[in-house]
Amino acid sequence: MVTLCVAKRTRSVQKGMRRGAPHDSCDYRSRAPAW
């Protein structure tokens, strides 16, 4: 499910929601290394 992660990350970045890591979405959702 990398596409979903990327899509969520792009949306987050577009919205301007920098919670910290560039792949925080994947981190807290999958709890595993994104790449």
C-alpha positions in Angstrom: 0.0 0.0 0.0 2.7 2.4 -0.9 0.5 4.4 -3.3 -2.0 5.2 -0.6 0.8 6.3 1.7 2.3 8.5 -1.0 -1.1 9.9 -1.8 -1.8 10.7 1.8 1.7 12.3 2.2 1.1 14.4 -0.9 -2.2 15.6 0.5 -0.7 16.4 3.8 2.1 18.4 2.3 -0.3 20.2 0.0 -2.4 21.1 3.0 0.7 22.3 4.8 0.4 19.9 7.7 4.0 19.3 8.6 3.7 17.0 11.7 7.4 16.3 11.6 8.6 13.5 9.3 7.9 13.6 5.6 6.3 10.2 5.8 4.6 10.6 9.2 1.4 9.3 7.6 3.0 5.9 6.9 4.9 5.9 10.2 1.9 6.3 12.5 -0.4 4.3 10.2 1.8 1.3 9.3 4.2 1.7 12.3 7.0 0.6 10.0 9.7 2.2 7.8 8.1 3.8 4.8 11.0 3.3 2.3 
